[in-house]
Amino acid sequence: MDLYADVGGDLVISPGEIRCVSAGIYLSIPRGYEAEIRPRSGLALKYGITLVNTPGTIDSDYRGLLKIILINLGKDDFVIRRGDRIAQMVFKEYARAELVETHALDETVRAQGGFGHTGI
């Protein structure tokens, strides 16, 4: 779902600036679920507006005002007005994992191959 800016007047985000923008809503998310906050692709492509922490996670026990951490990676000031769509939110179910300490891991084909090891 889209999230909308809840600002009193024009809010300017200058190039390189990070701003916390109210979405004007509070959530009660059931246990076992989270909300993921994601950037809007049109804002990213056209203006360089994205999220600093993407995806952002809203835990099920959070009850405060939902705020979106935006950054302007573009070249020009960007103006946010009340009601502008600034981000997207998706609700997801998650599994809670139990970590088990071990001294050896199972073998895989990939093994320790990391960033870019499989090519382009």
C-alpha atoms as one frame of an Amber mdcrd trajectory, in Angstrom:
protein
   0.000   0.000   0.000   1.113   3.539  -0.588   2.172   5.758   2.308   1.420
   9.480   2.162   3.282  12.471   3.570   1.659  14.033   6.620   3.384  17.420
   6.630   2.020  20.856   7.522   3.567  22.764   4.639   6.124  22.247   1.905
   9.059  20.147   3.115  12.235  20.582   1.060  14.860  17.848   0.941  18.109
  19.180  -0.489  20.591  16.980  -2.381  22.380  14.696   0.069  19.955  15.525
   2.885  18.173  12.924   5.031  14.729  13.766   6.467  12.288  11.879   8.634
   8.788  12.365   7.203   5.580  11.496   9.045   3.157   9.143   7.332   0.484
  10.233   9.822  -0.560   6.724  10.890  -0.091   4.302  13.764  -0.128   0.522
  13.360  -1.049  -2.515  15.437   0.653  -5.381  13.614  -0.143  -8.939  14.785
   2.650 -11.062  16.305   4.474 -13.061  13.664   4.141 -10.266  11.106   6.155
  -7.205  10.183   5.630  -4.249   7.881   8.339  -3.560   5.299   8.761  -0.002
   4.095  10.042   0.292   0.542  10.928   3.167  -1.764   8.715   4.215  -4.669
  10.432   3.409  -7.957   9.142   6.531  -9.719  10.594   8.845  -7.063  13.903
   6.987  -7.204  14.183   7.086 -11.003  12.923  10.613 -11.628  14.260  12.481
  -8.583  16.757  10.268  -6.727  14.465  10.049  -3.674  14.802   6.771  -1.797
  14.979   5.303   1.701  18.156   5.271   3.766  17.307   1.873   5.251  15.542
  -0.180   2.653  13.564  -2.129   3.294  12.744  -0.598   6.628  11.142  -2.919
   9.152   8.277  -2.045  11.488   8.110  -4.629  14.275   4.814  -5.961  15.577
   5.315  -4.394  19.015   5.901  -0.827  17.734   3.013   1.539  18.471   4.503
   4.926  17.619   3.891   7.266  14.712   5.067   5.794  11.405   7.874   7.921
   9.961   9.749   7.409   6.714  13.501   8.111   6.488  14.022   9.656   3.043
  17.246  10.723   1.335  17.694  12.891  -1.735  20.341  11.309  -3.962  19.324
  13.599  -6.822  20.878  16.856  -8.027  18.004  19.208  -7.171  15.918  20.133
  -4.150  12.842  17.935  -3.826   9.607  19.323  -2.370   7.213  17.094  -0.420
   3.662  18.295   0.105   0.891  16.924   2.308  -0.660  13.877   0.634   2.301
  13.086  -1.651   3.000   9.370  -1.942   6.437   8.895  -0.378   6.870   5.138
   0.170   5.176   1.748   0.026   4.354  -0.721   2.794   4.032  -4.493   2.575
   2.972  -6.783   5.428   4.864 -10.064   5.705   4.665 -13.108   7.899   7.993
 -14.266   9.296   9.404 -17.343  11.007  11.435 -16.991  14.195  14.656 -18.951
  13.828  16.572 -20.652  16.604  20.347 -20.383  16.281  22.431 -23.446  17.073
  26.153 -23.090  17.706  28.280 -25.500  15.690  31.926 -25.980  14.780  31.282
 -27.159  11.203  28.834 -26.275   8.453  27.401 -28.532   5.779  29.067 -28.357
   2.345  27.486 -26.578  -0.650  28.610 -25.937  -4.220  28.871 -22.215  -3.564
  30.746 -22.650  -0.267  32.332 -19.287   0.675  31.961 -17.668  -2.766  30.717
 -14.151  -2.092  30.024 -10.887  -3.850  30.230 -11.265  -7.621  31.918 -14.653
  -7.662  29.385 -16.057 -10.160  30.021 -13.284 -12.709  27.577 -10.920 -14.371
